[in-house]
Amino acid sequence: VSSVLSSYGWYMLLAVVAVYLLVQKVSRSLAARPSGRPGAAEAAEEPDVVVRRQEALAAARLRMQEELNAQAERYKEKQRQLEEERRRQKIAMWESMQEGKSYKGNLKLNQQEAESGASVSAVPKSKPNKKPLRGGGYNPLSGEGGGTCSWRPGRRGPSAGG
């Protein structure tokens, strides 16, 4: 026993001091940490602070819910208006078909009436007569009538030597 103490005594003393310091640090951290019980943290606070915080949280939730309800009402109203507009268009289309008219032309007239009703100063513009982009005799496969441009394949082979 004396030979073990004489050869490893200082190492054993340092190990005991390190274990002691480690135990002290762990016990301090456990004391500072709140206990594992669910209501222990709330019980440590003052009750009036807790009540005020809960009331503020409830008021914020109520405001957010009211805002969400208002947005939902606006969305429903917009959807109702769109559905009513679609229904009117279908009725107009059906009536024009019963009369033997083209429903597409009728829809264009209805849209123009709606636009003119919205802006009285709007004047429909007439389209000028457009000339065709190419003449009637243009054929890209024949090479005729295409102007000065013509495509020819390049020479074969990488070089021209023998």
HURA-V372782 format. One record per pair of residues at least 24 apart in sequence whose C-alpha atoms are under 8 Angstrom apart, sorted by the first residue. I is the first residue (numbers start at 0). J is the second residue. D is the distance in whole Angstrom. If there is no record, write none. Layout:
BEGIN
i->I j->J d->D
i->I j->J d->D
END
This chain:
BEGIN
none
END
